[in-house]
Amino acid sequence: MKKQVVFTILFLLITFWSNAQCAMCRAVLESEEGQTTAEGVNDGIMYLMTIPYLLVAGVGFLIYWNFFRKKKETE
């Protein structure tokens, strides 16, 4: 039980630290007049965010495909 409480507290603290960093980055990027740097950072974040989702979806599809292929062969 103690391990779960400690893990939960640490998890919440990590979340607070990451939000603080995002707020600082956003404040710096919003202070710029042209907003070109902010657009570039947003595009980079979107690119970095999509790669893990595509990888997980690909692995999930392969597992799904192999599961049903084996199921058809046994029937």
N, C-alpha and C positions, 0 to 999 in steps of 0.2 A: 504494500500500500504506500509506503514511504517513497519507493522508487517512482510510482506513478505521479505522486504529488510533485516531486522534484522535477521529473520530466515535463510536466505541464507548466510549471513555473518557468523553467528554462526555455521552453518552446514559446511562451508568451513574451519573454524578454527578447528573444531573437527577433520576433515579429516587430516589437517596438523599435529595436535598433534599425531594422531595415526600412521601416516607415520614416524614421528620422533622416536617414540618408536620402531617400527619395524626395523628401520635402526640401532638403538643401539643394539638391540638383535642380529641382523644378524652379526654385527661387532664383538660382543663378541663370538658368536658361530663359526665364520670363523677363529678366531685366534687360536682355539684349533687344535692340530695336528691329533688326531685320528678321528675326525668328528663323533664320536659315539653320543655325546650329541646333535649335530645338527640333526642327523638322527632321534633321539628320539623326539626332539621338532617338527620336520616336520611331523612325524607320528601322534603326539598328535594334531597338528593343523588340519590335514586331518580328524582325527576322530571327533574332535569337530565341524568341518565344515559340515560333512555329516549328523549328527543327526538332525539339524533344517530342512535341505532339505528333509529328509525322513519324518519328522513329517508333514511338509507342504504338501508334496505329498500325504501322507496318508489321511489327512483331505480333500484335494481337491478331491481325489478319492471317499471318502465317500459321499461328497456333490454331486458329479457327479452321483454316483450310486443311491443315494436316489432320485435325481431329475428325472432320467429316469425311475425308478421303479414306482414312483407316476404318471408319464406321461402315462405309459402303463396301469395302473389300471384305469385311467379315460377314456381311449379309448374304 
